[in-house]
């Protein structure tokens, strides 16, 4: 017995395929929208957008949740926002890493924990967090990585190269300023500069911010740092932190 005419069945199949295709195509635009709002300090609509994103990509949603809470805390520093950030950090710390998404979540915990310890100037606990981060990153490097999407792959490439760069910088700063280390340092920064994600335009914002901080705080190259924050202030005009960093770079470059 034929319950549906062939034309109706084809139409239903077309709708299903179109819906799946739309979900796949719309994910980058949703991610780009959230990142733009985070870095433009437009926080009010982000929680609902993150809830929606969890349905299609939990791994990206985990990262953006902690990035959103970090920027929300920095931009509107008060006990409530700090408590909310720390509460989510505790959740990430308890992750058991039974799947790929949880492994990435744990990696983000270490990164933002180091940032927080640095913000609070807790040098001893920051060093302990750095050791844990190095150990965990090495553990992930040894595993066969199944990337759930290109956004997470690009983030890991940025983290991976940054780790090598900071290790090289540590050697240079502590008496091993050899030609080989100087060349390696330059090559690693060049690789980070060339990182690109054709699917997610917002990755460029994340990369440019990282490079701006590196040029400002590590390389002490205030001209290059100013160039990065010049770009960021144009892309994210609502971000007052970018504007302050740009002015700081210009003052130091005099």
C-alpha angles and dihedrals in degrees: 000000000000111000096180131036112245091247091054092047091051089049092052091049089048091053092049093049091045092050093050091045091050092051091052094046095044097053095079091049091051091049091046090050093051094047091049090052093047094050093040089053094240097139107157100086097037101090092059092046090051091052089054092047092054089069093061104027120013093175094058091041090055092053095044092047093059092040090051093050091047093053092041089055094047094046097045104025108195136128093260096055092043091050091050091051093049092047092057090044089057089052091052091047091057093053111126096205098230093149141024095265092054091048091056090045090055091050091054089050091059093047095050092040089058089048091051094047089050091049090053091043093236098155099175096050089042090058091050090049090050091053091050091047093051091049093048094046091051088051092054092045090059093053127082103256119218104194112213090203142350092260092064091043091054092047091052092048088053092049092044095051091042091055091053091045094052091048090052091046090051091055092048092049092049103055102285098103094148125157089247092055092045091052092045090050091052093046093051093051089048091053091051090049089054096050109120137170115202092191101051117042090186092069087074090063092052091048095047091050092051092049092047090055092046094051091045102043106023109024094033086216097145095177093058091041091052090051090056095048090045088060093044095050089053094048094041106029092168094063107102092182091061090051092051091049091049091053090047090053092049092050092050092046093060 
